[in-house]
Amino acid sequence: MDDFSGKTAVITGAASGIGLELAKQFGAAGMNLMLADVERPALDRAEAELREAGYPVSAREIDVRDHDQIIDLDHAARDRFGNVHVLCNNAGVGAGGPVADPDNLEAWRWTIDINLWGVIYGCKVFLPGMIEHGEQCHIVNTASMAGLGSAPMMGPYNISKYGVVALSETLSKEMQIMQTAVGVSVLCPAFVATGIANSDRNMPDDVRATLPKRAASSGMQAQIEAMVAGGINTEVVGQHVLDAVRNDRFWILTHDESKASVTARANDIVNSVNPSMRAGFA
Ligand SMILES: NC(=O)c1ccc[n+]([C@@H]2O[C@H](COP(=O)([O-])OP(=O)(O)OC[C@H]3O[C@@H](n4cnc5c(N)ncnc54)[C@H](O)[C@@H]3O)[C@@H](O)[C@H]2O)c1
C-alpha cells in the first residue's frame, strides 16, 4: 500500500506508546485517524494533540475485549471517514506470573482477552469491509518478540503473542489465496520505552482483587520497568511499521540483536533440544 493520502487508519491502544506514535506517523503521511483506547483521559489528550497537528481525527473509548464495542468502532470509523484502509490491532497489556501459581487465573484471562481476543475481534470485524471495498489496505497486528520465544514468568503474555503471530500468518496466507487487496504485517518488537510496564493502570478492580500483593513481586516489577525504560523509542518502531505497510512486508522485527534468539529456538526445535534459560526471548 503506497498511497496513504486521504485514506483512513484505525488504531487500537492509540492513547499512548506505540499506538500514539503510529497515529502520529500515519497522520503525518496524510491519513484520517480513528483512535480507540480504554483509557479516556489519555485518549482525550492524544486526540487533542493530533487535532492540533492538523490531522483529521476522531476517537472512541472502547475495551477491545468487547466484540460489540469493536463493531461500534467499525461503524464509527466508516460513518466518519468512509472505507478503512489500515487497521492496527495494537492495544495490549503486559502481565505475567508463574504457571504454577493457581491464584493468578483472572490476570491471565485479562491479558489473553485483550492481547489475543482483541486482535481476533479486530480482524473479524474489520476484514469483511476491507475485502469488500477492494482498495489497497493493510492490517498490522502488534505481537512481540514474546510471540517468537518464551521467557519465563510471562506465560499469558507469551501465549497471547504467539497467538497473534499464528493468527497473522494464517491471515496473510488466506488473503493471498483469496486474492484480496489486504496486506498483513505482524509487529514483533523487543523492549520499547512506553507505559507497558504499568499496564495494570487499566486493570479492572475485580481482576486486581484476585492478585497476590504487589510487594511480593516488586523486585521483578522494578526490573521490568528498567528494561522497558531502556528500550528503543517509539519513533523507530513507527518508521518500521510505515515502511512495512508501504512495502507489504509481513515480519516487522525492530531489534536486530534479538533475531539470533529466533534462530536458536528454531535450531532447538529441529534438533530436539530441550528449552533452557539463555539471554533474549527464546
Ligand atoms: N513496550 C514494549 O516493550 C513492547 C514490546 C513488544 C510488544 N509491545 C506491544 O505493543 C503494544 C502497545 O503497547 P505499548 O508498549 O505502547 O504500551 P502502552 O501501555 O504505552 O500502550 C498500550 C495502550 O493500550 C491501551 N489498552 C490497554 N488495555 C486496553 C483495552 N482493554 N482496550 C483498549 N485499549 C487498551 C492502553 O490504555 C494504552 O494506551 C501492546 O500490544 C504491547 O504488548 C510492547
The ligand as an SDF file (V2000), in Angstrom:
LIG
                    3D

 44 48  0  0  0  0  0  0  0  0999 V2000
    6.7450   -1.5720   25.0410 N   0  0  0  0  0  0  0  0  0  0  0  0
    7.2980   -2.7470   24.7530 C   0  0  0  0  0  0  0  0  0  0  0  0
    8.4270   -3.0500   25.2070 O   0  0  0  0  0  0  0  0  0  0  0  0
    6.5820   -3.7110   23.8430 C   0  0  0  0  0  0  0  0  0  0  0  0
    7.3130   -4.7620   23.2740 C   0  0  0  0  0  0  0  0  0  0  0  0
    6.6640   -5.6690   22.4460 C   0  0  0  0  0  0  0  0  0  0  0  0
    5.3180   -5.5100   22.1690 C   0  0  0  0  0  0  0  0  0  0  0  0
    4.6210   -4.4710   22.7350 N   0  0  0  0  0  0  0  0  0  0  0  0
    3.1980   -4.3600   22.4330 C   0  0  0  0  0  0  0  0  0  0  0  0
    2.9120   -3.0760   21.9240 O   0  0  0  0  0  0  0  0  0  0  0  0
    1.5260   -2.7900   22.1110 C   0  0  0  0  0  0  0  0  0  0  0  0
    1.3690   -1.3730   22.6220 C   0  0  0  0  0  0  0  0  0  0  0  0
    1.8920   -1.3110   23.9380 O   0  0  0  0  0  0  0  0  0  0  0  0
    2.8320   -0.1200   24.4230 P   0  0  0  0  0  0  0  0  0  0  0  0
    4.1640   -0.6880   24.6570 O   0  0  0  0  0  0  0  0  0  0  0  0
    2.6960    1.0630   23.5470 O   0  0  0  0  0  0  0  0  0  0  0  0
    2.2100    0.1570   25.8780 O   0  0  0  0  0  0  0  0  0  0  0  0
    1.3070    1.3730   26.4110 P   0  0  0  0  0  0  0  0  0  0  0  0
    0.8200    0.9260   27.7480 O   0  0  0  0  0  0  0  0  0  0  0  0
    2.0460    2.6350   26.3210 O   0  0  0  0  0  0  0  0  0  0  0  0
    0.0940    1.4040   25.3670 O   0  0  0  0  0  0  0  0  0  0  0  0
   -0.9010    0.4120   25.3480 C   0  0  0  0  0  0  0  0  0  0  0  0
   -2.2390    1.0790   25.0970 C   0  0  0  0  0  0  0  0  0  0  0  0
   -3.2680    0.0690   25.0540 O   0  0  0  0  0  0  0  0  0  0  0  0
   -4.3790    0.5670   25.7900 C   0  0  0  0  0  0  0  0  0  0  0  0
   -5.2240   -0.5330   26.2810 N   0  0  0  0  0  0  0  0  0  0  0  0
   -4.9600   -1.3990   27.3040 C   0  0  0  0  0  0  0  0  0  0  0  0
   -5.9820   -2.2210   27.5040 N   0  0  0  0  0  0  0  0  0  0  0  0
   -6.9290   -1.9070   26.5780 C   0  0  0  0  0  0  0  0  0  0  0  0
   -8.2150   -2.4210   26.2890 C   0  0  0  0  0  0  0  0  0  0  0  0
   -8.7490   -3.4200   27.0170 N   0  0  0  0  0  0  0  0  0  0  0  0
   -8.9200   -1.8760   25.2650 N   0  0  0  0  0  0  0  0  0  0  0  0
   -8.4030   -0.8320   24.5530 C   0  0  0  0  0  0  0  0  0  0  0  0
   -7.1910   -0.2890   24.8050 N   0  0  0  0  0  0  0  0  0  0  0  0
   -6.4510   -0.8230   25.7950 C   0  0  0  0  0  0  0  0  0  0  0  0
   -3.7580    1.3560   26.9280 C   0  0  0  0  0  0  0  0  0  0  0  0
   -4.6770    2.2530   27.5210 O   0  0  0  0  0  0  0  0  0  0  0  0
   -2.6100    2.0540   26.2240 C   0  0  0  0  0  0  0  0  0  0  0  0
   -2.9750    3.3060   25.6820 O   0  0  0  0  0  0  0  0  0  0  0  0
    0.9900   -3.8710   23.0470 C   0  0  0  0  0  0  0  0  0  0  0  0
    0.2770   -4.8410   22.3010 O   0  0  0  0  0  0  0  0  0  0  0  0
    2.2650   -4.4690   23.6200 C   0  0  0  0  0  0  0  0  0  0  0  0
    2.0820   -5.8130   24.0370 O   0  0  0  0  0  0  0  0  0  0  0  0
    5.2210   -3.5680   23.5600 C   0  0  0  0  0  0  0  0  0  0  0  0
  1  2  1  0
  2  3  2  0
  2  4  1  0
  4  5  1  0
  4 44  2  0
  5  6  2  0
  6  7  1  0
  7  8  2  0
  8  9  1  0
  8 44  1  0
  9 10  1  0
  9 42  1  0
 10 11  1  0
 11 12  1  0
 11 40  1  0
 12 13  1  0
 13 14  1  0
 14 15  2  0
 14 16  1  0
 14 17  1  0
 17 18  1  0
 18 19  2  0
 18 20  1  0
 18 21  1  0
 21 22  1  0
 22 23  1  0
 23 24  1  0
 23 38  1  0
 24 25  1  0
 25 26  1  0
 25 36  1  0
 26 27  1  0
 26 35  1  0
 27 28  2  0
 28 29  1  0
 29 30  1  0
 29 35  2  0
 30 31  1  0
 30 32  2  0
 32 33  1  0
 33 34  2  0
 34 35  1  0
 36 37  1  0
 36 38  1  0
 38 39  1  0
 40 41  1  0
 40 42  1  0
 42 43  1  0
M  CHG  2   8   1  16  -1
M  END
$$$$
